[in-house]
Amino acid sequence: MAKLILNGLLDRIKGRFGDIVVRKRNGSSFLSRPPTRPDVPPSAAQVDVQNRFKLASAFANSVAGDPVKLAFYEPLALEKKTSVFAVAMSDYLKRPRVTGIELSDYRGQIGDPVTVLATDDTQVMSVAVVIRSAAGLVLEEGAAASADGVWRYTATTALPAGETVTIEAKAKDRPGNSGTLQKPFTA
């Protein structure tokens, strides 16, 4: 790719000219060949990615018409020195992650805490905890409460001694994406 050094008048050139495309990146102009489209139809995975980008774009466009969403994303955009659209689109494309389920204070009794660590590129909106039996039956479920970026769920059911369960934490972000983590526990 060739780099162009243009004077003030020609610096405004961009786009396609025959078999040459003038592109702008970080304040510099570059010459390249135009993109080519393959004759092969996209794979199922490529179609999934394309659809996910369409949904992300629709979400990012919806932010401009929603004062609450706009008030949340504008400061992030200023901090990152980018557009609200780019921040909202990125938020849609990056799912939250549950990075840990801490069970050191959980004994399988009513009132015992389940601590969940969850992260997102902007904000984790909610965390839900589900406790399932070995057969997969839901024994209890509910919302965790956030305190200082740590989510805590308080158990409402006592487990019989020796019972093995799976504790699942599911975090959701502002666009509605979710991330989950499961951890086994024996009472």
N, C-alpha and C positions, 0 to 999 in steps of 0.2 A: 504494500500500500504506500503510495507516494504522499508526502506531506506538502501542502501548499502554503506559501507565504504570500498573502494578497494585500494590496493596498486598500484603503478605506472603501472605495467604490466597489471593488470586486469581492470584498470580504463578505458581502451580503449574498453571494452566490451559494445556493445549495440545491440539491435535487439531482435528477437524472438528465444527462445530455447524451443521447445516443447510447453508446456502449460504455459510458463513464458515469459514475455517480459521485457527486461531491457531498461529503458528510462532514458534520461538525461534531467534535468531541473535545470537551474541556477547553473550549475557546480556540481550537485549532481546526483547520480544514484539511480533509484527506480525500484523495481520489481512490476509487475502487471500482471493481466490476459490479454490475447490478446483481442482486440476488437471483438465484434460479430456483424454480420450483420443480421438485422431482415428479416424474410421471407415475410414480408408485403411490397408491392411495395411503393415507396415514394409517398407522397401526392402531389397535384398540387403546394402547397406552398413550399414544400421541393424541388421540381424540379425547381421552380423559383429561390430559394436560390442557388441551385447548379449551375444553368445557370449563375446567377449573379457573382458567384465566378469564373466560367470559363472565363467570360468576363473580370473580374478584373485581373485575372492571365495573360490573353492575353495582356491587356493594360500594366501591369507591365513588361512583357517580352519585349514589344515594346520600352520601355524607354531606354533599353540598346543600341538599334540600332539607336536612335535618339539623336544626340549631343545636340540639344536645350533642349529637355526634360531632358536629363541626367544632363546638367548643372544646371537645376532648382532643380531636386530632390537630387543630391549629397550633397549639403550643408545641406539640411533638414535631410538627413540620418545621416550625421556626427553629427549634433546637437542632434538628438534623439538617437544616438548610436545604430543604426540598419542598415539594408541593404536598398539600393535604391529600391529593389523589394518590400520590406515590406512597405515602405513609399508610393510608387506609388500604390500598391494594396489598402492600407488603403484610399488613396485619392479617388480612384475609388469607393470604397464602401460607402464613406461618402458624401452624397449630400450637396450642399450648402444650406443655409437657409436665407430666407429674414426675418429679425427679426422686421422690422418696415417700415411703409410708413408714412412719416411726411407731413401733408398737411396744416400746420399753415400759410404758405405764399402762398398757392394755392387758388385762388378765381374763377377759371374757365375761366381765361382770357389768351390771347396770351402773352407769356413771363413769366407766373407764374411758379415757380419751384415746382417740386415734388421731395422730398428728400427720398432716400431709404437707409436703413441700411441692409447690407447683410454680412454674414460670411461664411467661409469655413475652413476646417482644414489646407489647404495649401494656396489657393489663389482664390478669386472670379475673374474671367476673364472678365465677362461682365454682365450688368444688362439692361434689356429691359423693357419699360413701355408701357402698353396698356390701353387706356381709352375707355370703352364700354358704350353704351347707356343702358337704362333699358331693352330694347328688345334684348340686346346682340350684337348689331352692333358695329363694330370697328369705333370709331370716329377719333382716332389718335393713332399712335404708333411710337416708336423710341428708340434709344439707350440712356442710361444715361451716363454721364461722371463721372469719379472718381476723387475725390480731397480729399486727406488725409483719405482714407478709407470710405468716404461717397459718395454715388452716387446721382447725380442730373440730373433730366430730365427737360427740358424747354418746356412748352406747346406751341403748334402751332395752336390750335383751340380754339375759344371762345365758351363757353357754354351759352345757353339761361338761363336767371334767372329762378330758381326753378327746373331746370332739374336735375334728379338724375342719376348719373353714377357710374360705378365700375372702380376703378383704380387698375390695376394688375401690380405687379413687378415680373419679372422672372430673377433670378440670375443663371449664368452658371459658372462651375469650369473648370479646365484644362482638365480633362478627358471628359468633355461634359455633365456631370450630371447637372440637374437643380432643383431649388426649387422656389416655387411661394408663393405669398401672395396677397390677394385682400382686398380692403378697399372701402366702399361706400362713395360717396361724393354728396352733393346737392349744386348746384350753387346758 
